[in-house]
């Protein structure tokens, strides 16, 4: 819901008719924030780019630190490490980086510019550098910023 309101077109967020519900949404997100898995907190970070007041600067810094700690050596993120759920068949979760988690984290960091102070010097920052290139930011100075996939032997 926060993303829908945050990224709604035009001046929807400023409409008088939704202000009471918007206050309730902000109150709920603030009250429940600390008990949420990292995945949900990342979504709140993304929404905070357009909905001011969802997170304090200190909460953003702590969240970025938590996100960076979960970053894989290849620069991506793994969905299973961003939450506390189990598969219904109880098989082990995958441990390698996946597109959903990496895309979500990259988008949230890029939209909020929260990565500037913390993750650009972090190991595996290739994903963030690529995100900056995609959204028109400066191009990294070395070609090593783009990691090519390694072929998998059959």
N, C-alpha and C positions, 0 to 999 in steps of 0.2 A: 504494500500500500504506500509506503514512504517513497519508493521509487516512482510509482505512478504519479503521485502528487508533485514530487520534486522535478520530474522531467516532463510534466504536462505542458502543452503548448500555450503560448500567449501569457496572459496574466492570471491564469487560473488560481494560482496560490494566493493571489491578492483579493479574490472574490469574497465579499462580505458573507455570503451564504455558507461558506465552508470553514470559516474561522473557528467556530466552536469545535467542529470535528478535527480540525488541524491541531488545535490545542490538546485535545484528547489523544491524538496520535503521538504528538511530541511527548506528552506526559507518559504514555505507555512505553514508548521507546526508551526514554530516560530511566524509567523505573525498572524495566526488564533487561536493560543493556548488559549489566554485569553477569547475569546468569545465562546469557546466550552463548552458544558455541561460536568459535572464531568465524565460521562461515557467515552467520547472521550478522555479526559485528562488522564484517567486511561490507556487507550490503548497506548497513547503516552509514558507514564511511562514504560509500558511493552516493547515497542519498544526500549526505551532508554537503555535497558540492553545491546543491541548489536549495537546500532547506537549512538555513542558518540556525544555529542553536541546538542542533541534535547532539553534537559532541563538543566538549571543551577542547582547547588546544592541547592540554595535558592528556586527555583521553585519546586524541588523535595520535600524539607521540607514542603513547603506550601501545596503541593498536598497531601502529606501523612497526614498532619493535617486535611485537608478537608475530606479525606477518613475516618479517624478515627472518625470524628464528625458524619458521616453517619452510623457508625456501630451500629447494633441493639443490644439490651440487650443479645440476645442468641449468639452473636459473629458473625453473618452473616451480609449480606447487602441486600438491597431491590432495584431492578432495577428502580422502579418508582422514588426513591429518588436520583438516579444518573443522572437524566435527566429532561427535561422540556416538556414532551409530554403528550398528552391526548389520551384516547381511542376513536376510531371512533364512538362508541355507547354512549360515554359520561358517562359510568358507572365509579364508583370510582376505582382507582388503588388499588391493594392489598398492604397491609402495612407490612406483615410479610417478613422475610428473604426469599430469593429464591436462587436456585442453580446457576443460570446463573450469577447473580451479585456477589454472594459470591465466586464462582469459579474464575471469572475474577479478582476480587480484590485480592484474595489470590495468584493467579498466578503472577499478576503484582508485588505485594509486594515481593513475594519469588524470582522471577527472578532478581529483581533489588536490593534485600537485603535492600530495603528502610525501611522495618519494624523494623529493629534492634534498631534504636535509638528511635523510637516513639511508636509503637503499642504493643510491648511485655508487657508493663505495663498497657495498656489500658484495660478498662472493656471489657469483651467478647473476649479476645485474644485467646480463645480456637481454633478458626479456623486457626489462624496463626501458633499456636503450632502444630496442626495436619499437616499443610502444611510442616512444617520443618521436621516432622517425615517422611512424604512421600518422601521427596527429600533427606533423609539421614542425616538430622541434628540431634542434640542431642535430646534424648527423654525427654519430660517433667518429672519432679521429682514426680509428683503426678498423680494419676489416674483421678483426677477431671478435667484434661485437655481435656478429651474426654467426650463430653456431649452425653448421650444416648437420642434418640428421646422419647418424651412423648406420650403414646398412646392417641388417640383422641376418646372420647366417641361418639358412633353413636346415 
